[in-house]
Amino acid sequence: MRTISNYRKKLLAVFLLAPNAYFTAAQAWQGDGAFLEELPVYLSVTRLPQNITEMPAAVTIIDRRMIEASGAVELVDVFRLVPGFQVAYSQGIDGQRAVVMSHGFSDTYARRMQVLIDGVSVYKSSTGGPEWYDLPLIIDDIERIEVIRGPNSATYGANSMIAVINIITRDAASLHGSRLATTLGERQYRRYNLRHGEQFQNLDIAVSGEYLTHTGMVNKDDPQRLNDDQLTRRLNLRADYRAGINDYLSANLSGSNGRREVGVDGNLEDPRHQIPIESSMQSASWKHIRDTDTDVTIKLSHQRHETNNEVRVYISEGTPDMYILNDQSLQTERYSAELTHRFRLSENTRLVWGVERREDIVEGVSYFDLGNRYKMHSNNLSFNLEWRPQSNWIVNLGNMTENNDMFGTYQSPRLAINHLFADGYYLRAAIGRAHRMPALFEEKADYRLYVFNDSGPQMQFGETLFYSTGDISPEKQDSVELALGMERARLGYNLRLFQNRIKNAIYTVRDRVNTDFRREIINDDDVYIRGIEAGLRIKASEQTSWHLSYSHARAEGEMIVRRDPVGTDVKETSLSMADSVPRNTLGLLMDWQVDARQNIGLGFYHVSSLKYLGGHDRDTYDDLKTIDMNYRNRYRYKGIDGKWAVLLRDINGRYHTGQNYAWRDTQVFLNLAMEF
């Protein structure tokens, strides 16, 4: 504890002294009239329109220009620009997965982070987390990404425990005309995009389609590549209708399908094969605006994700009708209805409140003992009150009351006080509580293999692989943060000092006391994560901009990963949480506009060593450093606006993905686009 105490003192010293240096630097910019520009407002944190200085949580905005400057081929790569975020990859039973984490403390499902598309959650209630590769989302259709660093259960409820990502897509009115684009790269990377938008009086419609295929990563221990080919097709339809001066209707219909290659050549239980995957999402909303401070929004949504992964292993030639069934197929579905009302109580007080009814449906054969089907219903009531006792003081008080028919009723309150001073500077103190409901696999897991014939199951084969007692408690996190920052049109920075205490953390333990293979899902000890985050944004000129993100964090606590019999006793092996939370994370992005047509982007990213929860000993980062660079050139030819770009990814060598045998090596990509 003495080490932690000294650590706190060092962080506090940095926190208190840094503003002087930034204030001095900022003074040099005072002559620039752009500082007088009004700051943009956002809705993700509280659902009240607020700029960054007024919000009760730390927020990173990744706008369209940053996405293009990063040259990101995959959406997940842009999150390396967020303080404290890490991006990794894993190869599992359902193919290659991308994992986006905040301060580590994650397995391959990253269950403690909420992900939204236009405010609609894409969190999978079956296994938890989002399926990044299967999202029916095209990166060129994204307007911006609002990332809330820290808990935000007061607004979005369960599973908004560590962070919230809200991906905002472009409205149909901004997508008029046609666009063709392609990206070609090594390892047979092929991506083709087509988009067209039209206006019909008060109705705007845009349709986007994408075809993507590639051969995955490389195996550093074997000259043969991994069996992780991917094929994804996406189709999106967006319609926005202005029903009148005060009424707006919007609808989104999107879907994706494709296949993932998995398995090992020559392995009878998990042979090389392909998994068909389908994902769909539909949402509709109506917004009535009474005045600048009052509106009502009703939103309906439905989403479905399905994998078909059935493997049959026939026992012998003498019994051709007998086989072992390992059916890892999984269907997850969600229906949601939500109402939000925003209004002003008085001259210095605003309130937003909302109610939501949600139904989750999950079905899986091997996951839930021969295909049990589960339904989970949630009723949520939330509010956020913004009170300004003085013009430079803001108090935000919010809470989410959740009633879940499996886990009971929980409260997630938050209190934040912001002090605005020195024309753009702000100080924030916040305290809150957040929850994470167990994924249905964590609560209901009963993963068994059976011997089948044409008449059905005959006997259980081997031992239960995953098991839950069915009494898993939700995780609870108590958090405290102190933040200091400055926001102006061309210069902004923020420092955030935080402490999170996670109670009833959910883990998977290999229990060899009862069987050799069973992994039991349990609640275990508390975990502390403490650290500091920093972000810096500089628009040095109209041509050059810089974005810097940095975090330093430490964790305390242990997770039991294995139980072994030793005579009449039981030996428990634990993993220190300090190994699961990277000490340092750094992201740096520079965008330089050479002239009216040409841009150069340069990105540098670093993550110190990190070990997955529940992974193998080999599944670690090893002090990752990587560099990306891109060149973009715009042109106009016979009424057609176009762009071509070259991206060099991981130019300093192989990129460690989170599994020691799987690597991303240096790759070159060429992008061509035309708009007309």
C-alpha positions as CSV (number, residue, x, y, z in Angstrom):
1,M,0.0,0.0,0.0
2,R,3.0,2.3,0.5
3,T,3.8,2.0,-3.2
4,I,0.3,3.0,-4.1
5,S,0.4,5.9,-1.7
6,N,3.6,7.2,-3.3
7,Y,2.1,6.6,-6.7
8,R,-0.9,8.8,-5.8
9,K,1.4,11.6,-4.6
10,K,3.2,11.6,-7.9
11,L,0.0,11.7,-10.0
12,L,-1.4,14.5,-7.9
13,A,1.8,16.5,-8.3
14,V,1.6,16.1,-12.1
15,F,-2.1,16.9,-12.0
16,L,-1.7,20.2,-10.1
17,L,1.5,21.5,-11.8
18,A,0.6,20.7,-15.5
19,P,-2.0,23.4,-15.8
20,N,0.6,26.1,-15.4
21,A,2.6,24.9,-18.4
22,Y,-0.6,24.6,-20.5
23,F,-1.9,28.0,-19.4
24,T,1.4,29.6,-20.4
25,A,1.3,27.9,-23.8
26,A,-2.3,28.8,-24.3
27,Q,-1.6,32.5,-23.8
28,A,0.5,32.5,-26.9
29,W,-2.6,31.6,-28.8
30,Q,-4.8,34.3,-27.4
31,G,-4.4,36.5,-30.5
32,D,-6.0,33.9,-32.7
33,G,-9.6,34.8,-33.3
34,A,-10.5,31.2,-33.8
35,F,-10.4,30.8,-30.0
36,L,-13.6,32.8,-29.9
37,E,-15.5,30.2,-31.9
38,E,-18.3,28.5,-30.0
39,L,-17.5,24.9,-28.9
40,P,-19.6,22.1,-30.4
41,V,-22.2,20.3,-28.3
42,Y,-22.8,16.6,-27.9
43,L,-25.5,14.4,-26.5
44,S,-23.9,11.0,-25.6
45,V,-23.0,11.6,-22.0
46,T,-26.3,12.8,-20.4
47,R,-28.6,13.1,-23.5
48,L,-28.6,16.9,-22.7
49,P,-26.7,19.0,-25.3
50,Q,-23.5,20.0,-23.6
51,N,-20.0,20.9,-24.7
52,I,-17.0,19.1,-23.3
53,T,-16.3,21.6,-20.5
54,E,-19.9,21.0,-19.1
55,M,-20.1,17.3,-19.2
56,P,-20.0,15.1,-16.1
57,A,-17.5,12.6,-17.7
58,A,-14.4,12.5,-19.8
59,V,-15.1,12.4,-23.6
60,T,-12.9,11.8,-26.6
61,I,-14.3,12.8,-30.0
62,I,-13.0,11.0,-33.1
63,D,-14.3,13.0,-36.0
64,R,-14.4,12.3,-39.7
65,R,-11.0,14.1,-40.3
66,M,-9.3,12.0,-37.6
67,I,-10.7,8.8,-39.1
68,E,-9.3,9.7,-42.5
69,A,-6.0,10.9,-41.1
70,S,-5.5,7.6,-39.3
71,G,-5.8,5.7,-42.5
72,A,-7.7,3.1,-40.6
73,V,-8.5,0.0,-42.7
74,E,-10.5,-1.5,-39.8
75,L,-12.8,0.5,-37.6
76,V,-11.3,-0.8,-34.4
77,D,-7.9,0.7,-35.1
78,V,-9.2,4.3,-34.6
79,F,-9.8,3.5,-30.9
80,R,-6.0,3.5,-30.4
81,L,-6.4,7.3,-30.3
82,V,-8.5,7.2,-27.1
83,P,-6.6,7.5,-23.8
84,G,-6.4,4.2,-22.0
85,F,-7.8,2.1,-24.9
86,Q,-6.1,-1.0,-26.4
87,V,-7.0,-3.0,-29.5
88,A,-6.2,-6.7,-29.8
89,Y,-7.2,-9.7,-31.8
90,S,-7.9,-13.3,-30.9
91,Q,-8.7,-16.6,-32.6
92,G,-11.5,-18.5,-31.0
93,I,-14.3,-21.0,-31.7
94,D,-16.2,-18.4,-33.7
95,G,-13.3,-17.2,-35.8
96,Q,-11.0,-14.2,-35.6
97,R,-12.2,-11.6,-33.2
98,A,-11.3,-7.9,-32.6
99,V,-11.2,-6.8,-29.0
100,V,-11.4,-3.2,-27.9
101,M,-10.5,-2.6,-24.3
102,S,-10.2,0.2,-21.8
103,H,-7.3,-0.3,-19.4
104,G,-7.2,-4.0,-20.2
105,F,-8.9,-6.1,-17.6
106,S,-10.7,-8.0,-20.4
107,D,-11.0,-11.3,-22.1
108,T,-11.9,-11.7,-25.8
109,Y,-15.4,-10.4,-25.3
110,A,-14.7,-7.1,-23.5
111,R,-18.0,-7.4,-21.5
112,R,-17.5,-4.2,-19.4
113,M,-17.9,-1.7,-22.3
114,Q,-21.1,-0.5,-23.9
115,V,-21.1,0.1,-27.7
116,L,-23.9,2.0,-29.5
117,I,-24.7,2.8,-33.1
118,D,-26.7,6.0,-33.2
119,G,-27.7,5.4,-29.6
120,V,-28.8,1.8,-30.1
121,S,-26.8,-0.8,-28.1
122,V,-25.1,-3.6,-30.0
123,Y,-24.0,-5.4,-26.9
124,K,-24.6,-9.2,-27.2
125,S,-26.5,-10.5,-24.2
126,S,-25.5,-14.1,-24.9
127,T,-21.7,-13.9,-24.5
128,G,-21.3,-10.2,-23.9
129,G,-19.5,-7.4,-25.8
130,P,-20.0,-6.4,-29.5
131,E,-19.1,-8.4,-32.6
132,W,-16.9,-5.8,-34.3
133,Y,-16.4,-7.7,-37.5
134,D,-20.1,-8.4,-37.9
135,L,-21.5,-4.9,-37.2
136,P,-23.7,-3.8,-40.1
137,L,-21.7,-0.6,-40.3
138,I,-19.6,0.8,-43.1
139,I,-16.7,3.0,-41.9
140,D,-17.2,5.6,-44.7
141,D,-20.7,6.2,-43.4
142,I,-19.5,7.3,-39.9
143,E,-19.8,11.0,-39.0
144,R,-18.0,10.8,-35.7
145,I,-17.4,8.6,-32.6
146,E,-18.1,9.8,-29.1
147,V,-16.1,7.8,-26.5
148,I,-17.0,8.3,-22.9
149,R,-14.0,7.3,-20.8
150,G,-15.3,5.9,-17.5
151,P,-18.6,4.6,-16.3
152,N,-21.9,5.9,-17.7
153,S,-24.5,3.5,-16.3
154,A,-26.5,6.5,-15.1
155,T,-27.4,7.1,-18.8
156,Y,-27.1,3.7,-20.5
157,G,-27.5,1.2,-17.7
158,A,-25.9,-2.1,-17.3
159,N,-22.6,-2.9,-19.0
160,S,-21.7,0.8,-19.4
161,M,-19.2,0.1,-16.7
162,I,-15.7,0.9,-18.0
163,A,-16.5,3.1,-21.0
164,V,-19.2,3.8,-23.7
165,I,-18.6,4.1,-27.4
166,N,-21.4,5.8,-29.4
167,I,-20.8,5.6,-33.2
168,I,-22.8,8.4,-35.0
169,T,-23.5,7.8,-38.6
170,R,-24.0,10.4,-41.3
171,D,-27.6,11.5,-42.0
172,A,-29.1,10.8,-45.4
173,A,-29.1,14.5,-46.3
174,S,-25.3,14.6,-46.3
175,L,-25.0,11.6,-48.6
176,H,-26.7,12.8,-51.8
177,G,-25.1,11.6,-55.1
178,S,-23.1,8.4,-55.8
179,R,-19.8,7.1,-54.5
180,L,-17.6,4.2,-55.6
181,A,-14.6,3.1,-53.6
182,T,-12.2,0.2,-53.4
183,T,-9.4,-0.8,-51.1
184,L,-6.8,-3.3,-52.2
185,G,-4.1,-4.8,-50.0
186,E,-1.7,-7.6,-49.4
187,R,-3.0,-11.1,-48.2
188,Q,-5.8,-10.8,-50.7
189,Y,-7.5,-7.8,-48.9
190,R,-10.3,-6.6,-51.1
191,R,-13.0,-4.1,-50.1
192,Y,-15.6,-2.6,-52.5
193,N,-18.0,0.1,-51.5
194,L,-21.0,1.5,-53.3
195,R,-23.3,4.3,-52.0
196,H,-26.1,6.4,-53.5
197,G,-28.3,9.1,-51.9
198,E,-31.4,11.0,-53.2
199,Q,-33.8,13.6,-52.0
200,F,-37.5,13.4,-52.6
201,Q,-39.0,16.7,-51.3
202,N,-38.9,16.2,-47.4
203,L,-37.5,12.7,-47.6
204,D,-33.8,11.9,-47.8
205,I,-32.7,8.3,-48.6
206,A,-29.2,6.8,-48.7
207,V,-28.2,3.2,-49.6
208,S,-24.7,1.8,-48.9
209,G,-23.2,-1.6,-49.7
210,E,-19.9,-3.2,-49.0
211,Y,-18.0,-6.4,-50.0
212,L,-14.9,-7.4,-47.9
213,T,-12.6,-10.4,-48.0
214,H,-9.1,-11.2,-46.8
215,T,-7.0,-14.1,-45.7
216,G,-6.4,-13.0,-42.1
217,M,-3.1,-12.9,-40.2
218,V,0.1,-15.0,-40.2
219,N,1.4,-17.6,-37.9
220,K,4.9,-16.7,-36.7
221,D,5.7,-20.3,-35.6
222,D,4.5,-21.9,-38.9
223,P,5.2,-20.8,-42.4
224,Q,1.6,-21.6,-43.2
225,R,-1.0,-18.9,-42.6
226,L,-3.7,-19.3,-40.0
227,N,-7.1,-20.6,-40.9
228,D,-8.9,-17.3,-40.4
229,D,-10.2,-16.2,-43.8
230,Q,-13.0,-13.7,-43.7
231,L,-15.8,-12.7,-46.0
232,T,-18.3,-10.0,-45.1
233,R,-21.1,-8.4,-47.0
234,R,-23.0,-5.3,-45.7
235,L,-26.0,-3.4,-46.8
236,N,-27.4,-0.3,-45.1
237,L,-30.5,1.8,-45.8
238,R,-31.1,5.1,-44.1
239,A,-34.2,7.3,-44.5
240,D,-34.8,10.7,-42.8
241,Y,-38.1,12.5,-43.2
242,R,-39.0,16.0,-42.1
243,A,-42.7,15.7,-41.2
244,G,-42.9,19.4,-40.3
245,I,-41.1,22.2,-38.7
246,N,-40.9,20.4,-35.4
247,D,-41.1,16.7,-36.3
248,Y,-38.4,14.4,-37.6
249,L,-38.7,10.7,-38.5
250,S,-35.7,8.5,-39.1
251,A,-35.3,4.8,-40.0
252,N,-32.3,2.5,-40.4
253,L,-32.3,-0.9,-41.9
254,S,-28.9,-2.7,-42.0
255,G,-27.6,-6.2,-42.2
256,S,-24.4,-8.2,-42.8
257,N,-23.6,-11.8,-43.6
258,G,-20.5,-13.8,-44.5
259,R,-18.3,-16.5,-43.2
260,R,-15.3,-17.0,-40.9
261,E,-12.7,-19.7,-41.3
262,V,-11.8,-21.6,-38.1
263,G,-10.3,-24.9,-37.0
264,V,-7.1,-26.8,-37.4
265,D,-6.1,-29.0,-40.3
266,G,-6.2,-32.6,-39.2
267,N,-8.0,-32.0,-35.9
268,L,-11.0,-34.4,-35.6
269,E,-12.8,-32.4,-32.9
270,D,-12.2,-29.0,-34.5
271,P,-11.4,-29.5,-38.2
272,R,-10.8,-26.7,-40.6
273,H,-14.3,-25.4,-41.6
274,Q,-16.2,-22.2,-42.3
275,I,-18.9,-20.6,-40.1
276,P,-21.8,-18.7,-41.8
277,I,-22.7,-15.6,-39.8
278,E,-25.6,-13.2,-40.2
279,S,-26.3,-10.0,-38.4
280,S,-29.2,-7.5,-38.8
281,M,-30.3,-4.3,-37.1
282,Q,-33.4,-2.2,-37.6
283,S,-34.3,1.0,-35.8
284,A,-36.9,3.8,-36.2
285,S,-37.3,7.0,-34.2
286,W,-39.6,10.0,-34.0
287,K,-38.5,13.3,-32.5
288,H,-40.8,16.2,-31.7
289,I,-39.1,19.5,-30.9
290,R,-41.2,22.0,-29.1
291,D,-38.5,24.6,-28.6
292,T,-34.7,24.8,-28.1
293,D,-34.9,23.3,-24.7
294,T,-37.8,20.8,-25.1
295,D,-38.1,17.7,-27.1
296,V,-39.5,14.2,-27.0
297,T,-38.0,11.2,-28.7
298,I,-39.4,7.7,-29.2
299,K,-37.1,5.0,-30.5
300,L,-37.8,1.3,-31.5
301,S,-35.1,-1.1,-32.4
302,H,-34.5,-4.8,-33.1
303,Q,-31.3,-6.7,-33.8
304,R,-30.2,-10.2,-34.4
305,H,-26.9,-12.0,-34.6
306,E,-26.6,-15.7,-35.6
307,T,-23.7,-18.1,-36.1
308,N,-24.0,-21.6,-37.5
309,N,-21.1,-23.6,-36.3
310,E,-22.0,-27.3,-36.1
311,V,-19.2,-29.9,-36.0
312,R,-19.9,-33.6,-36.2
313,V,-17.1,-36.1,-35.3
314,Y,-18.1,-39.7,-36.3
315,I,-17.0,-42.3,-33.8
316,S,-15.8,-45.1,-36.1
317,E,-16.3,-46.7,-39.4
318,G,-18.2,-49.5,-37.7
319,T,-20.9,-47.2,-36.4
320,P,-21.4,-44.6,-39.1
321,D,-24.6,-43.3,-37.6
322,M,-23.0,-42.4,-34.3
323,Y,-21.2,-39.1,-33.9
324,I,-20.2,-36.6,-31.3
325,L,-22.0,-33.2,-31.8
326,N,-20.1,-30.0,-30.9
327,D,-22.7,-27.4,-32.0
328,Q,-21.4,-24.0,-31.2
329,S,-24.2,-22.2,-33.1
330,L,-25.6,-19.3,-31.3
331,Q,-28.6,-17.0,-31.8
332,T,-28.9,-13.7,-30.0
333,E,-31.9,-11.3,-30.4
334,R,-33.0,-8.0,-28.8
335,Y,-36.1,-5.9,-28.9
336,S,-36.1,-2.4,-27.4
337,A,-38.6,0.5,-27.0
338,E,-37.4,3.8,-25.5
339,L,-38.9,7.2,-24.7
340,T,-36.8,10.2,-23.8
341,H,-38.1,13.6,-22.7
342,R,-35.9,16.7,-22.3
343,F,-37.1,20.1,-20.9
344,R,-36.1,23.1,-18.8
345,L,-37.4,23.3,-15.2
346,S,-36.2,26.8,-14.6
347,E,-33.8,29.3,-16.0
348,N,-30.8,27.5,-14.5
349,T,-32.1,23.9,-14.4
350,R,-32.5,21.3,-17.2
351,L,-33.8,17.7,-16.9
352,V,-33.8,14.7,-19.2
353,W,-35.5,11.5,-18.3
354,G,-36.3,8.3,-20.1
355,V,-37.8,4.8,-19.9
356,E,-36.9,1.7,-21.8
357,R,-38.4,-1.8,-22.1
358,R,-36.0,-4.4,-23.4
359,E,-36.2,-8.1,-24.2
360,D,-33.2,-10.4,-24.9
361,I,-33.6,-13.8,-26.4
362,V,-30.7,-16.3,-26.6
363,E,-30.5,-19.9,-27.9
364,G,-27.5,-22.2,-28.3
365,V,-27.1,-26.0,-28.6
366,S,-23.8,-26.8,-26.8
367,Y,-23.7,-23.5,-24.8
368,F,-26.9,-24.2,-22.9
369,D,-27.2,-28.1,-22.8
370,L,-28.9,-29.1,-26.0
371,G,-30.3,-25.8,-27.0
372,N,-32.2,-24.3,-24.1
373,R,-33.8,-21.0,-25.0
374,Y,-33.7,-18.1,-22.5
375,K,-35.5,-14.8,-22.3
376,M,-34.5,-11.8,-20.2
377,H,-36.6,-8.7,-19.7
378,S,-35.4,-5.3,-18.4
379,N,-37.3,-2.2,-17.5
380,N,-35.2,0.9,-17.1
381,L,-35.9,4.4,-15.7
382,S,-33.2,7.1,-16.0
383,F,-32.8,10.8,-15.4
384,N,-30.1,13.5,-15.5
385,L,-30.5,16.9,-13.8
386,E,-28.3,19.8,-14.8
387,W,-28.3,22.7,-12.3
388,R,-26.3,25.9,-12.7
389,P,-26.3,27.7,-9.3
390,Q,-23.9,30.2,-10.9
391,S,-22.8,30.8,-14.5
392,N,-19.5,29.1,-13.8
393,W,-20.7,26.2,-11.7
394,I,-22.5,23.1,-13.1
395,V,-24.0,20.3,-11.0
396,N,-25.0,17.1,-12.9
397,L,-27.0,14.5,-10.9
398,G,-28.1,11.3,-12.7
399,N,-29.3,7.8,-12.0
400,M,-30.5,4.7,-13.7
401,T,-32.9,2.3,-12.0
402,E,-32.9,-1.1,-13.7
403,N,-35.2,-4.0,-13.0
404,N,-34.1,-7.2,-14.6
405,D,-36.2,-10.4,-14.2
406,M,-33.0,-12.5,-13.7
407,F,-30.9,-10.3,-11.5
408,G,-33.3,-8.0,-9.6
409,T,-33.3,-4.2,-9.3
410,Y,-30.2,-2.0,-9.2
411,Q,-29.4,1.7,-8.9
412,S,-26.5,3.4,-10.8
413,P,-26.2,7.0,-9.5
414,R,-23.7,9.7,-10.5
415,L,-22.9,13.1,-9.2
416,A,-20.5,15.5,-10.9
417,I,-19.6,19.1,-10.2
418,N,-17.9,21.2,-12.9
419,H,-16.2,24.6,-12.3
420,L,-15.6,26.7,-15.4
421,F,-12.9,29.3,-15.2
422,A,-10.3,31.3,-17.2
423,D,-12.2,31.3,-20.5
424,G,-12.2,27.7,-21.5
425,Y,-10.7,26.0,-18.5
426,Y,-12.7,23.6,-16.4
427,L,-12.3,21.4,-13.3
428,R,-14.5,18.4,-12.6
429,A,-15.0,16.1,-9.7
430,A,-17.3,13.1,-10.1
431,I,-18.4,10.0,-8.2
432,G,-20.6,7.2,-9.3
433,R,-21.7,3.6,-9.3
434,A,-22.1,1.3,-12.3
435,H,-23.1,-2.3,-12.8
436,R,-22.5,-5.1,-15.3
437,M,-25.2,-7.8,-15.6
438,P,-23.7,-11.3,-16.3
439,A,-24.0,-12.4,-19.9
440,L,-26.5,-15.2,-20.2
441,F,-23.6,-17.6,-20.9
442,E,-22.0,-16.6,-17.6
443,E,-25.3,-17.2,-15.7
444,K,-26.7,-20.2,-17.6
445,A,-23.6,-22.0,-19.1
446,D,-23.9,-25.7,-19.4
447,Y,-21.6,-26.6,-22.2
448,R,-21.6,-30.4,-22.9
449,L,-20.9,-32.7,-25.8
450,Y,-23.2,-35.6,-26.6
451,V,-23.0,-38.8,-28.7
452,F,-25.9,-38.7,-31.2
453,N,-27.4,-41.0,-33.8
454,D,-30.4,-40.4,-36.1
455,S,-32.8,-40.8,-33.1
456,G,-31.2,-38.1,-31.0
457,P,-28.7,-37.9,-28.1
458,Q,-27.6,-41.2,-26.6
459,M,-25.1,-40.2,-23.9
460,Q,-22.8,-37.4,-22.7
461,F,-19.4,-37.5,-24.2
462,G,-16.6,-36.7,-21.8
463,E,-17.0,-34.0,-19.2
464,T,-18.8,-30.7,-18.9
465,L,-16.6,-28.0,-20.5
466,F,-18.1,-24.8,-19.1
467,Y,-20.4,-24.6,-16.1
468,S,-22.2,-22.0,-14.1
469,T,-24.1,-22.6,-10.8
470,G,-26.7,-20.0,-11.9
471,D,-26.3,-17.7,-9.0
472,I,-23.7,-15.2,-10.5
473,S,-24.0,-11.8,-9.0
474,P,-23.8,-8.6,-11.2
475,E,-20.4,-6.8,-11.0
476,K,-20.5,-3.5,-9.2
477,Q,-18.1,-0.6,-9.7
478,D,-17.6,2.4,-7.5
479,S,-15.6,5.2,-9.2
480,V,-14.1,8.5,-8.3
481,E,-12.4,10.9,-10.7
482,L,-10.9,14.4,-10.7
483,A,-10.3,16.1,-14.1
484,L,-8.8,19.3,-15.3
485,G,-8.9,20.6,-18.9
486,M,-9.1,23.4,-21.4
487,E,-11.2,23.4,-24.6
488,R,-10.9,26.0,-27.3
489,A,-11.3,25.8,-31.1
490,R,-7.7,25.2,-31.8
491,L,-6.3,23.9,-28.6
492,G,-7.6,21.5,-26.0
493,Y,-6.2,19.2,-23.3
494,N,-7.5,17.1,-20.4
495,L,-6.1,15.4,-17.4
496,R,-8.1,12.7,-15.6
497,L,-7.2,11.1,-12.3
498,F,-9.4,8.1,-11.5
499,Q,-9.9,5.2,-9.2
500,N,-12.3,2.3,-9.9
501,R,-13.2,-0.5,-7.4
502,I,-14.9,-3.5,-9.1
503,K,-16.7,-5.8,-6.7
504,N,-18.0,-9.3,-7.5
505,A,-15.7,-9.6,-10.5
506,I,-16.8,-12.5,-12.8
507,Y,-14.1,-15.0,-13.8
508,T,-13.7,-18.4,-15.4
509,V,-11.7,-20.9,-13.4
510,R,-10.3,-24.2,-14.7
511,D,-11.5,-26.6,-12.0
512,R,-9.4,-29.8,-12.1
513,V,-10.6,-30.8,-8.6
514,N,-13.9,-32.1,-10.1
515,T,-12.9,-32.8,-13.7
516,D,-9.9,-32.3,-16.0
517,F,-11.7,-30.0,-18.4
518,R,-14.4,-28.2,-16.6
519,R,-14.2,-24.4,-16.5
520,E,-16.5,-22.9,-13.9
521,I,-17.8,-19.3,-14.0
522,I,-17.7,-17.6,-10.6
523,N,-17.6,-14.3,-8.7
524,D,-14.3,-13.6,-7.0
525,D,-12.4,-10.9,-5.2
526,D,-12.4,-7.1,-5.7
527,V,-10.2,-5.3,-8.2
528,Y,-8.8,-1.8,-7.9
529,I,-7.7,0.1,-11.0
530,R,-6.1,3.5,-10.5
531,G,-4.5,5.8,-13.0
532,I,-4.2,9.0,-15.0
533,E,-5.3,9.8,-18.5
534,A,-4.2,12.7,-20.7
535,G,-5.4,14.0,-24.0
536,L,-4.0,16.8,-26.1
537,R,-5.4,18.3,-29.3
538,I,-3.5,21.0,-31.3
539,K,-4.5,22.6,-34.5
540,A,-1.2,24.3,-35.2
541,S,-2.5,25.8,-38.4
542,E,-5.2,25.3,-41.0
543,Q,-2.9,22.7,-42.5
544,T,-1.6,20.8,-39.5
545,S,-3.2,19.1,-36.5
546,W,-1.9,16.8,-33.7
547,H,-3.7,14.4,-31.4
548,L,-2.0,12.9,-28.4
549,S,-3.5,10.4,-25.9
550,Y,-1.7,8.8,-22.9
551,S,-2.6,6.8,-19.9
552,H,-0.7,5.3,-16.9
553,A,-2.6,2.8,-14.8
554,R,-2.1,0.2,-12.1
555,A,-4.3,-2.5,-10.7
556,E,-4.6,-4.5,-7.5
557,G,-6.3,-7.8,-7.0
558,E,-6.1,-11.4,-8.0
559,M,-8.2,-13.8,-10.1
560,I,-8.3,-17.5,-9.4
561,V,-7.5,-19.2,-12.8
562,R,-7.0,-22.8,-11.7
563,R,-7.8,-25.3,-9.0
564,D,-5.7,-28.5,-8.8
565,P,-5.9,-31.4,-6.5
566,V,-2.9,-32.0,-4.3
567,G,-3.5,-35.0,-2.2
568,T,-6.5,-34.2,0.0
569,D,-6.0,-30.4,-0.5
570,V,-6.7,-28.0,-3.3
571,K,-4.1,-25.8,-4.8
572,E,-5.3,-22.5,-6.3
573,T,-3.4,-20.6,-8.9
574,S,-4.1,-16.9,-9.3
575,L,-3.4,-14.2,-11.9
576,S,-2.4,-10.8,-10.6
577,M,-4.6,-8.1,-12.1
578,A,-1.5,-6.0,-12.4
579,D,-0.6,-8.2,-15.4
580,S,-4.0,-7.6,-17.0
581,V,-3.9,-3.8,-16.9
582,P,-1.1,-2.2,-19.1
583,R,1.0,0.3,-17.3
584,N,1.3,2.7,-20.3
585,T,-0.7,3.3,-23.4
586,L,0.2,6.0,-26.0
587,G,-1.4,7.2,-29.2
588,L,-0.1,10.0,-31.4
589,L,-1.7,11.2,-34.7
590,M,-0.4,13.9,-37.0
591,D,-2.3,15.2,-40.1
592,W,-0.5,17.5,-42.5
593,Q,-2.3,19.1,-45.4
594,V,0.6,19.7,-47.9
595,D,-1.6,21.7,-50.2
596,A,-5.2,21.9,-51.4
597,R,-5.0,18.3,-52.8
598,Q,-2.5,16.4,-50.7
599,N,-2.5,15.1,-47.1
600,I,-0.1,13.0,-45.1
601,G,-1.1,11.2,-41.9
602,L,1.3,9.6,-39.4
603,G,0.3,7.5,-36.4
604,F,2.4,6.0,-33.6
605,Y,0.9,3.6,-31.0
606,H,2.4,2.0,-27.9
607,V,0.9,-0.4,-25.4
608,S,3.0,-2.0,-22.6
609,S,2.6,-5.7,-21.7
610,L,-0.9,-7.0,-21.2
611,K,-2.3,-10.5,-20.5
612,Y,-5.8,-11.5,-21.4
613,L,-8.1,-12.7,-18.6
614,G,-9.0,-16.4,-19.0
615,G,-6.4,-16.8,-21.8
616,H,-3.5,-19.1,-22.1
617,D,0.0,-18.2,-20.8
618,R,1.0,-17.3,-24.3
619,D,-1.9,-14.9,-24.9
620,T,-0.1,-11.6,-24.0
621,Y,1.0,-8.4,-25.5
622,D,4.8,-7.9,-25.3
623,D,5.3,-4.1,-25.1
624,L,3.8,-3.3,-28.5
625,K,5.0,-0.4,-30.7
626,T,3.7,0.2,-34.2
627,I,3.7,3.0,-36.8
628,D,1.2,3.7,-39.6
629,M,1.6,6.2,-42.4
630,N,-0.7,7.3,-45.2
631,Y,-0.7,9.6,-48.2
632,R,-4.0,11.0,-49.6
633,N,-4.5,12.9,-52.9
634,R,-7.7,14.5,-54.1
635,Y,-8.5,15.1,-57.7
636,R,-11.3,16.4,-60.0
637,Y,-11.8,15.0,-63.5
638,K,-14.7,15.8,-65.8
639,G,-17.1,16.6,-63.0
640,I,-16.0,13.6,-60.8
641,D,-14.5,14.3,-57.4
642,G,-12.0,11.6,-56.5
643,K,-9.3,10.5,-54.0
644,W,-6.6,8.0,-54.0
645,A,-4.5,7.0,-51.0
646,V,-1.7,4.7,-50.0
647,L,-1.5,3.3,-46.4
648,L,1.6,1.6,-44.9
649,R,0.4,-0.3,-41.8
650,D,2.8,-1.5,-39.1
651,I,5.8,-0.2,-41.1
652,N,8.2,-0.9,-38.2
653,G,7.6,-4.6,-38.3
654,R,5.2,-7.2,-37.0
655,Y,2.2,-6.1,-34.8
656,H,1.6,-8.4,-31.9
657,T,-2.2,-9.2,-31.8
658,G,-2.7,-10.6,-28.3
659,Q,-2.0,-14.2,-29.2
660,N,1.7,-15.0,-29.5
661,Y,1.4,-17.2,-32.5
662,A,-0.8,-14.7,-34.5
663,W,0.8,-11.6,-36.1
664,R,0.0,-8.8,-38.4
665,D,3.1,-8.0,-40.5
666,T,3.8,-4.9,-42.5
667,Q,1.1,-4.3,-45.2
668,V,0.5,-1.9,-48.0
669,F,-3.0,-0.8,-49.0
670,L,-4.3,1.3,-51.9
671,N,-7.6,3.1,-51.8
672,L,-9.4,4.6,-54.7
673,A,-12.7,6.6,-54.5
674,M,-15.0,8.6,-56.8
675,E,-18.0,10.8,-56.1
676,F,-20.4,12.0,-58.7
